[in-house]
Amino acid sequence: MIHIHKPLMGMWWIVAVAILAHTASAAVREYAWEVEYKFGWPDCKEGMVMAVNGQFPGPTIHALAGDTIVVHLTNKLATEGLVIHWHGIRQLGSPWADGAAGVTQCAISPGETFTYNFTVDKPGTHFYHGHYGMQRSAGLYGSLIIDVAKGKKEPLRYDGEFNLLLSDWWHEDVLSQEIGLSSRPMRWIGEAQSILVNGRGQFNCSLAAQFSNTMLPTCTFKEGDQCAPQRLHVEPNKTYRIRLASSTALASLNFAVQGHRLLVVEADGNYITPFTTDDIDIYSGETYSVLLTTDQDTSKNYYISVGVRGRKPNTPPAVTVLNYVTAPSSQLPASPPPETPRWNDFDRSKNFSKKIFAGMGSPSPPETFNERLILLNTQNLIDGFTKWAINNVSLAVPGTPYLGSVKYNLRTGFNWNSPPKDYPVDYDIMNPPRNRNTKQGNGIYVFPFNVTVDVILQNANGLNANASEIHPWHLHGHDFWVLGYGEGKFKPGIDEKTYNLKNPPLRNTVALYPYGWTALRFVTDNPGVWFFHCHIEPHLHMGMGVVFAEGLNRIGKVPDEALGCGLTKQFLMNRNNP
């Protein structure tokens, strides 16, 4: 069966082909995408956005578990490379399709086309985004929704669903932001001008102006305005699944629906033990599903609010409306939107995280670990340039992708010596570092196949006093068990006793809270090379990440076109032309 989508934007096309595969349930879904800049109005102010086939955000991919996704990605940018990371997809057997520039592939050069080909192995709420430079900040992202395989039964019951992709938006262009972060002294990007919901926000007006002290006017929109909020139209006495994904570059967010409780049922593509809450904290890189029941006054509409958490909020909340179809669509609620919790109430944030447990039937973690890393997150300097470092090494990804170097044993592609696995025991995490300097490095952690690894993320003070931030860490190629959180320094031999080994949640992104630690466990069962990094875009740009390699003798065939740069380019030329 072939499904051809109607032309989009009147000028380009997406072809989605569903071809029956070897099994009756699996299909191949094939897309042709072009990425280029265009002018847009994300928050009612004109700016440049990165668009996929003219769309911002990019097209939503819908597939079933077990399907194969094929994306022919053409770079139409004039002067920039390009990759796309399929966030939350484990890439079992296809590490080269992970879409991390310098780690799993070369950046796609202007005018060139690269084909991603991978299988989505389980249902869940995911998204995709640029992973070269800071292109995610420029708007290169979209949703990736995987439903249960054909013939399988969804364990959740609901009458309809909405997909909300949350992001933050700056009026300063991304190239200028990158230059500022790499300057001496650093020019910080500052807080975002607006929060976007599905690529739409309002910078110069507010849907709730009558309740705001910002003196913004009430928003008025014309037909077709790109920044007009998407209202959620619902019927009374129904249950709706709201899929949330955060592609923010910087902001931690809080999501709330006026007058309605939320039943949290999914986190990072994994079912969890359901729990009810008034609002939900969501960090960059995280995804959730919540169930909302429309059991309120059917003659009214209700505000939906998305506000900033974890940073002093100089960005106004995004606001849209939950519209009961029994009430006029244009009618605004008569009372103010939900108030975002205090930005630095970190105890509240931790309490939310600690409510998340694995759903019934989820796999349990191994009881013990084979190897352990304790990774200290610090802010440092290199010759006056501000950097982030892990165990005093600021990551600088080499020109030859790690996957090519390890696949073809290219010993000069990077430093094969392991970075430090721990940090000095006398380090004072509560104060600025005594030694403010760090060093750059490109070494990686190499693990045998199928061993259990514990990672302890340890937070510390930055360069300024009383400055420790939330860092959402994302692991490519894996889900991991979140074993626990703690205050202060992690104490080996003591803090392990607090671990949750009974029903820890499986995640691919986890928060590291100020002056504390987060413990996670994963199994090296996916041969390849995998990025592990802070999902805050400028922090990664400034070196806040590490790389894991595992099962190197089990890595299968890697397409030559993924590795046609750096040292692998000459290696492949010599191999193909002996």
N, C-alpha and C positions, 0 to 999 in steps of 0.2 A: 504494500500500500504506500502511496506517495502523497504527502501533504505539502502543498506549495502555498506559502503565506502570500497574502496580497502585497503589492508593492508598498513600501514604507516611504513616507515623506515625498512620494511622487517622483523619486529620483534614484532610488537604490532598492535593493531587495535582500531578503533573507530567504534562503531555501532550506527548509527543514525536511529531511527525507527520513522516513521511518521504514527501514527494510527489515523484514523478519530475519532473525538470526538463527543460529543452530537450535535454540530452544524456542518454544512457542511464545514465551513471555518477553524475551529480551529483544530490543530493537536497536538500530543504529540511527542516531539523530544527528544530522549533518547540517552545518551552517557555514555560510561564507560571510565574513565580517571585514569591513574596512574601518580603520581607526584614523581620525583626523580631528584637528581643531575646528571649532565653529564658534560663532558668537551666540550667546544665550543670555537668558535673564533668570538665573536660578533663584535670586532673592529680590527680584524687581529692579535690579541694577545690572546693566549690561556688562558682560565679561566673557572671556574665552573659556570654553569647556572642551574637554576631550569627549568626543562622541563616537559611538559605534553605529555604523550605517546611518549616521545623522541623528541618532537617538542619544539623549542624556536624561537619566542614566541609561546604560546600555540595555539591550533586549533581555528580558527574563527567559532563562532556559528552564523548561519543565521536562522532567524525565521520570522514568520508573527505575527503581532499584534493579541493578543488573544490566541496564542499558549501556550502550557505548555512545559517547559524545565525540563528535568529530568537528573541530572548528578550524577552518582555513582562515588564518588571520593575516591580513595584508596591512602593512604599515604605510599609511599615506601621510605621515608626518614628514615635514620637509627636512628637519635637521636632527631628529631624535631617534634613538633606538626604542624598542617596545617589547614587552612581554606581558602576559596575563597569568596571574596565579589563581588557581581554582581552590579557593579557601574552604577547608574542611573536607576536601576529597583526598583520600589517602594515597591514591596513585599506586595501588598494588600492582607491581609488574610494569609500571610505566613511570619510573622516577624522572625521566627526561621531560615529561609533560607537566611537571609541577609548576613551571612558570616562574622560577626565581632566577633573575639575571645574575650571571657569574657563579651560580651554585649548580643549577641543573641544566642551564642552556645559555647560549649566546643571546644577546639582545638581537631582535629582528631589525635589520637595517632598513632605512627608508626605501620604499619601493618593493621590498621583498615580502614574500608570503611564507608563513610557517604553519604547519598543520599540527594541531594538538589532537591526540587520539587516546582516549582513556575510558575506563569503565567506572560507573558510579555504583558502588557495591552495597550501599544501604540507604534507607530513606532518611530524610532530614532537611532542615532549613540551612542553606549555605549561600554563599555569594562569590563573586569573582572580582578581581581588581588588578590594576597595574602593579608591577613589582620591579620597576626600573626607575631609578631616581625617585622623585616624589610625585609620580604620575597619578597615584591614588588621590592626592590632594587636588589634582587638576580635574577630577571628576571621572576617571576611568574606573568604573565599577558598575555592577549589575547583580541581579538576583539569580540564584541557582537553586531550584526547588526540586527535591527528589521525593516522589511518592512511593508507597509500598509497591512491590512487584505485582504484576498482574496475577490474579488468583490468590493473593495474600490479603489478609484483613487488617485494616488500620485499627490499632487499639484505642484510638481516640474517637469519640462521637461528637460531631458538630454539624451544623446546617449550612455553613458557608465559611469562606476564609478571606482574609486580607493579607497582603504582603507589604510590609513597611520597611524600606531601606533608609536608615538614618545616617546622616553625614554632617560634617561641618564645612563652612565655606568662607574663603578669604577673598577680598577684592585685590590684594596684591598677587601678581602672577607667580606661579610656582618656581620658575627659573630665578626670579628675583629673591624668593624665599630661600632657595638653595644657596645662592651666592651669599646672602646674609648669614646663614648658618655656618658657612665656610670662611667667613671673614675674621679678621683679627683687629679689634675685638669682635666677638660674635654679635650679630644683629638678630635678636630673637624675633620670631614671626608674630608674637602677640596672640591674643585670643581671637577666635574666628568672629567674623562680622555677623554670621547667622548660622542657624541650624536648619538643615534641609530634611524634609520627609519626602521620599521618592523624588528627590531632585528639586523640590519646591520649598521656598522659604520666603519670609518677608523682612527686609532690612529696614525699610523706611515707613512702615506702618504696622498695625497690629490688629488681629481679629478681636482682641480683647482690650482695645484701647481704653474703653470706659472704666476698666478696673486697674489700669496700669499707671504707675507714677513716672513713666519715661517720657511723657508728653508726645508720644507718637500719635499720629492721626489714625482713625479707623480705616482699615483697608477697603478699597473699592476696586473691583476688577472688571475688565472688559472681556467679552467673549474671546477665548483663545489665549489669554494671558498665561505665559509659561510659569509664572510664579504663583498663580492662584492655587490655594491648597486643595488637595484631593479630600473631599469629605467622605466619610465612611457611611454608606447608606445601609441601614439595618431594619429588619422587621421585628416587631415586638415578640417577646417570649421565644426567642431562638438563641442558639449557642453558636458563636463564631470563633474560629481559630484566627488569631492574629500572629503572623510570623514576623518577628523582629530581627533585623540584622544591623550591626553597627560597622560602617566602613569609615568612621571618623578618623581624621588624621591626628587629632589631639584630644578632643573632649571625651570625658566620661559622661554618660547621660542617665537621666531618670525619666521613665515613661509612666504616665498615669492617665486614666480615663475618669472624668468627673462622675461621681456617684456610682461607679461600678467597681466591683471587686474583680481581680484577675486570678485565674487558676493557672499556675505555671506548670507546664507538662513536658517541655522539651528544652534541652540546653545543648548547643553545639552539635545538633544532629543526633542526640541520644535522648531516649525517653528517661524521665526522672520520676521520682516519687512525687505526685502532685501536691502542691501546697498553695494556699490562698494568700494574696497580698493586695494591698491598696495600690502599690506602685512597684516598679522593677528597675533596679540599677543595671545598666548594660555598658560594658567597656568595649573599646575598639577591638574588633575582631571576634566579638561574641555574637551568638545568635540564640534566640529563644522562641518558643511558641507558648502563647497564653490563650486560655479559653475565657471568653467573655459572654455572659448571659444577659440578654436585653430584657431585664425585669423591672425597669424603672418607669416613671411616668411617660406614657407614650405620646403625650401632647407636647413634650419638650425635646430640645436638643441638648447635647452635652459636650463640653470642651475635652479635647485630647491635648495634653501638654507634654513637651519633651524639653527638659531643662538640663543645665550643666551641673555635674557633680565632680568632686575631686580637685577642682581648680577654682580659684576665685572667679566667679562668673561675670565676665564683662560682655557676655553674649546673651541676648534676650532669648527666652524659651521659644521654641517653635510651637505654634498653636494651630489646630484644625478642629473639626467638628464631627462628632458622632451623631448622625442624623437619623432619627426614627422616621420611617417613611410615612408615619401617621401625623408628623409635624411638618410645617413648611420648611423646605430645604434651606431657604435663605434666612430663616429665623435664628438669631444668635442666642446662646444661653443667657439667662437672666442673672446668673451669679458668676463670680470669677473662676478662672481655670484652677485646677489643682496647683498648689504651691510646691515648687521643687524643694525637697529637703535641703537643709543647710549644707553648703558645699563641702565643708570640712568635718562633717559628722561621720568620721571614719568608723566609729563603733557601729553605727547604723549600717554602713556599707558591709562591714564584716559579718554582722548578724544575718544580712540577706544571703551572703555567700554560703554561710554555714547552714542554711536551710535546704541546700541543694544536695539530694542523695540520689543514688542510682535507682532506676526503676526496677521492678520485679523482673527477674530473669536476666539481668545484666551480668556480664562476666565479672568475677571477683579478681582482685589483683593477686599476683604471687605473694606469698607470706614474707619472703625475704628478698634482698637485692644482691646482685653480683658485683655491681660497681656503683659508686656514688660520686656525684659532683656537687660541690657547694660553690655557687656562683654569686659573688659579691657585685652588686650593681653600684657603681660610683660615677660621679661627675669629676672630670679631671681636665688637665691642660696638656697640650703638646706645642711647645714653642709659642705659647700665648693663644693658641687656638683651642676653643672649648670642645671637649669630646666627652662621650660616655664610654665607660670601660667595664669589662667583666674580668674580675681578678687581675685588674690593672693592665688589661690588654684591650685596646680599642680596635674593633674588627675593621679591616680594609680588604674587601673582597677582591681577589686578583683578576687579571684580564683573561685568564684561561679558566673556564668553568670547572669547579671542583669535580663534577661528575666525569668530565673528560680526563682529568689528571689521574683520578683513581681507577677509572676503567682501563686506561691504556698505560698505567704505571709511569706517568711522566713526572719524574722526581723533582724537576725544577718549577713545576706549575704553582707550588705553594710550599710553605714550611711544613714538612711532615712531622716535625716535633709537636707533641701535644701541648696545648696551652695549659696553664696551671689548673689543677683540679680542686684547689682550695685556696684560701687566703690566710695571711698571718693571723695567729690567734689573738694577738694584742691589738688588732685593728679596732678603733673606736667608731662604731657605726652612728653614734649619737651626735657627733660633731664633724665639721668640715675636715677633709683629709689633711693630715700633717704634711704628707708629701703630695703636693697638688699635681704632680706630673705623672703622665702615663706614657705608654708606648703603643705604636700601632703593630698589628700582627695579622697574619692570615692562616695561622695553624688551625687544625680541626681536631675534634675528639673522635677517635676511631674505636668502634666496639665490635666484638665478635657477633656472629649471627645468633639470634634467639637467646640473649641473656637479658636479665632484668636490671634496669638502671634507675636509680633514684637521683633526682635533681632537686637540690635545695636552693631556691632563689632567696637571696639575702639582700634586703634593702638597707640603705645607709643614708647619711646626710649628704647633700650636694656641696657645691663650692661655697654657698652662702649659709650662714647659720640658720637653724630652724627651718631647713628646707629639705624635706624628703617627700617624694611624689609617688602616686600610684603608677605602676607599670604593668600593663596587660601583656603577658608573654604568650606567644603563639608558636606551636610546634607544627611544622610541615610533615606530612607523611604518616601521621600517627594520631590516635587518641591516647590520652594518658589518664591515669587515676589521680585525682586530687586527694591526697592523704590528709592534709591538714594545714592550718595556718597558726602562726604564733607571734608573740611579741618579742622585741629585742633580738638578741643573737640566738641563732640555732645552737642547741647544746647536744652534740652527738652522744648517744648512749642514754640520754634522758628524754629528749623531746620525741624520740621515736615511740615512746610509750603512750603518747597522746594520739597517735595515728588512728584514723578510721580505716580499718581493714575489712569491715563487715559490708558496708554499702557505699564506698566512695564513688562520687560521680565520675563518669568518663567525659572528658572535655578535650578541646584542642587549643583553648585559650584560657588563661587564668590570671587573676589579679594578684599582684604583689603590692601589699599595703605599706604605707610609710613606717619606717623603723621596725619592720617585722620580717617574717620569713613565710614562704609558701613551699610545701613539699609535694612533689609529684613523682609518679612511678610509671615507667613504660617498658615495653618489651621490644627488643631490636629484631622484629620479625618482618621488616620491610626493606630488603636490600636496596641501598641507594645512598644519596647524600642529601641531608635535610637541614634546612634553615630552622633555627630556634632563636627568636628575637622579640624585643619589645615591639608591639604593634603601633606604637605612637610614631608617626611618620618621621618627624624631625629627629627623634631619638635614634631610630635605626640609621638615618642618614649620618648621624654623628658617631656611629660605631657601636651601638648597643645591641649586640647579637653574637651568637656563636653558631658553629656548624657541627652537626653530627654525621658520621659515616658509619655504615653497618653492613655486614654481609657482603663485603666487596667482591669476593670470589663468586657471588651468586647474582651479580647484576647482569641482566640479559642484554639483548641487542639494543643499542642506542642509535637512532637515526643519525646519519652523518650531518644532516642539516641542523641538528641541535647544537653541534659542537664546532662549527666552521669558523672559529676565531681563536686568537691566541696561539698557544703551542699546539693545540689539537688540530688547527687548520693545516699546518705543515705536516704533522703526523699523518693525517688522513690523506693528504695529497701524495705523500710518499708510499703509503700503503696501497692506494688505489692505482698508482702509476709506478710499479716496481721497476 
